[in-house]
Amino acid sequence: MRSRGLLGARAALLAGPVVLAFFSGGYFDRARTGAGIVAWVLVGAAALCALRPVPRARAPRLALAGLFGLAAWTTLSIVWAPMAGPAYHDGQRVFLYAGALLAASALLRGRATLRALDPAVAGGALIVIGYGLSERLLPGLVTLAHSRSAFGRLDQPLTYWNTTGVLAALGIVLCARIAGDATRAKGLRAAAAAAAAPLGLGLYITFSRGALFACATGLLVLAVARPDRARWRGGVIAVGAAVAGGLAAAPFAGITRLAGTHGERISEGLAGLGLLVAIALVAVVLSLRARLSSEPLALPRAAPWIALALVAGGFALFLAVGSHESQGQTVATHGAARLTSLQSNRYAYWKVAGRMFTHAPLIGEGASSFAPQWLRHRPFAEGARDAHSLYVETLGELGLVGLALLAAFLAGVAWAARDALRLAPGLAAGPTAGAALMAAHAAIDWDWEMPAVILPVLLLSGALLGLADLRAPARRAA
C-alpha cells in the first residue's frame, strides 16, 4: 500500500507541471490555486509514505528554510503593500513553490526514481513544445490561439514566448545529458537525441535571447559537472540536432512567424516537418552508432570557476551592450531580427525597481508593488507588471530581507548540488545544469510568475536536496 502511494504521488508530482502548462502556465489565480492544493496534498502523502519526509542535512534545510521564509515574508508584506490582493497572490505562488520543493525532496529519492527524473522532465518539455509547434507544422489540421503581442513567436500553450523558450532550453539540456549517458539504454539515448530537434526548433522560433543565454549556461554547467568523453560526444549529437532543427525552419516564414497565406503555410509546414523528421532520424543513427565510453576528461581544477566567469561575463556583456541601445520604443519583434540586437526596456524597469529599493531598503515596497510604481515613474508609455528580473524585483518589492531569504534558498540548492555531485555525479549532473539554467534566466525575465516553468526546475532541485540529504548520516557518524 505504501509503495503504491509513493508511486502515485511521484507520478502526480512529475505530471503536474505538464498539465499546468495547458492552463496558461498556471499564471492565473484558479489554476495556481489548484496547483497549490495538489502540491500540499503531495506534501501530506510524503509525510505518510516517505521514509524521511523532511531532510536532515544542512544544505537542504537551508534551501527549504529560505523558500518558506520568502513565502512567509511575501505574504506578510500584504500589511504594507499598495494592493493587498495581488500581494496575497504572490505569497500564494511562493507557498506553492515551497510545497513542491518539500514534496520533491521527500518523494524523488531512490536510484530508479532519480534515473527517471531527467527523461520525465525532458519529456514534459517535449509535450508542451510539441503542442505549440503542431499548428506551424500542420496548419491545415491544427489551429491555436494567437497573441498579438507575440508577433508570431512561439508562445502557446504558456502564452509567453520567453518562458516557452526557457522550457525548450531546459529540455535540450536534459536531452544532451541523457544522450551522453553511457549507462542508459541505447534506445533512450537515441530518443533523447531525436527529441532535441523539435526542442531546438521551439527554442529558435521564440526568438528569445535570454532563453538562448540560459541554454548556453545549462550546457556549460553540464559539460563541467561530470566531464567524460561519453557525455561530451552524446551531448554534441543532441545539441547538433537542436541547432539543425532550428535552422531547418529558418527559411519558412509560415513556421517561424505564422506569415503567408493558408496554402503557403501548409506547404511550408509540411516541408519543415519533413526536414525535422530527417534531422531526428540522423540524430538517432548517430546516437546508435556512437561508441560511448566513460573515459574521464582531464579538465583544469578551476573549470567550474572558469564556467562561472564565462556566464557572469556573458551577462555583463548583455547589460553593457543592451543598456546603450535605444529604449522607450517598440523593440524589434519580427522573426530573427530580434537576435541581432540586445535592445530591451528591461533597463528602465530595473531603474524603477532600484528607486523602490532606495525608498524602502530593508522591507521593500511590498509584494506586487512594482506595477503601480512603474505607472508612477515610467519614462515612456508602456505597461509592465514585473521588473523582468527575480533578483531586482525582489530587492525593490521585498527589500534586503526578501533578497536574503531568496539568497538562502539559492545558496542551499547550490550547496546541495555540490554535495550531490560528489556523492552521485551521474544522477546529479542533469538537475544541477537545469537549476543553473533557470537561475541565469530568472535574472532577466519574470519566470517566477509562471509555475509551469518554475515547477520542473523545483523538481530537479528537490532531487538534489534529497541526494545531498544522503550525506547527513555520514556526517553525524563522523
C-alpha positions, 0 to 999 in steps of 0.5 A: 500500500505504501509503495503504491502511494509513493508511486502515485504521488511521484507520478502526480508530482512529475505530471503536474507541471505538464498539465499546468502548462495547458492552463496558461502556465498556471499564471492565473489565480484558479489554476495556481490555486489548484496547483497549490492544493495538489502540491500540499496534498503531495506534501501530506502523502510524503509525510505518510509514505516517505521514509524521511519526509523532511531532510536532515542535512544542512544544505537542504534545510537551508534551501527549504528554510529560505523558500518558506521564509520568502513565502512567509515574508511575501505574504506578510508584506500584504500589511504594507503593500499598495494592493493587498490582493495581488500581494496575497497572490504572490505569497500564494505562488511562493507557498506553492513553490515551497510545497513542491520543493518539500514534496520533491525532496521527500518523494524523488529519492531512490536510484530508479526514481532519480534515473527517471527524473531527467527523461520525465522532465525532458519529456514534459518539455517535449509535450508542451513544445510539441503542442505549440509547434503542431499548428506551424507544422500542420496548419491545415489540421491544427489551429491555436490561439494567437497573441498579438503581442507575440508577433508570431513567436512561439508562445502557446500553450504558456502564452509567453514566448520567453518562458516557452523558450526557457522550457525548450532550453531546459529540455535540450539540456536534459536531452544532451545529458541523457544522450551522453549517458553511457549507462542508459539504454541505447534506445533512450539515448537515441530518443533523447537525441531525436527529441532535441530537434523539435526542442531546438526548433521551439527554442529558435522560433521564440526568438528569445535571447535570454532563453538562448543565454540560459541554454548556453549556461545549462550546457556549460554547467553540464559539460563541467559537472561530470566531464567524460568523453561519453557525455561530451560526444552524446551531448554534441549529437543532441545539441547538433540536432537542436541547432539543425532543427532550428535552422531547418525552419529558418527559411519558412516564414509560415513556421517561424512567424505564422506569415503567408497565406493558408496554402503557403503555410501548409506547404511550408509546414509540411516541408519543415516537418519533413526536414525535422523528421530527417534531422531526428532520424540522423540524430538517432543513427548517430546516437546508435552508432556512437561508441560511448565510453566513460573515459574521464576528461582531464579538465583544469581544477578551476573549470567550474570557476572558469564556467562561472566567469564565462556566464557572469561575463556573458551577462555583463556583456548583455547589460553593457551592450543592451543598456546603450541601445535605444529604449522607450520604443517598440523593440524589434519583434519580427522573426530573427531580427530580434537576435541581432540586437540586445535592445530591451526596456528591461533597463528602465524597469530595473531603474524603477525597481532600484528607486523602490529599493532606495525608498524602502531598503530593508522591507521593500515596497511590498509584494506586487508593488512594482506595477503601480510604481512603474505607472508612477515613474515610467519614462515612456508609455508602456505597461509592465507588471514585473521588473523582468528580473527575480533578483531586482524585483525582489530587492525593490518589492521585498527589500534586503530581507526578501533578497536574503531569504531568496539568497538562502534558498539559492545558496542551499540548492547550490550547496546541495548540488555540490554535495550531490555531485560528489556523492552521485555525479551521474544522477546529479549532473542533469538537475544541477545544469537545469537549476543553473539554467533557470537561475541565469534566466530568472535574472532577466525575465519574470519566470517566477510568475509562471509555475509551469516553468518554475515547477520542473526546475523545483523538481530537479532541485528537490532531487538534489536536496534529497541526494545531498540529504544522503550525506547527513548520516555520514556526517553525524557518524563522523 
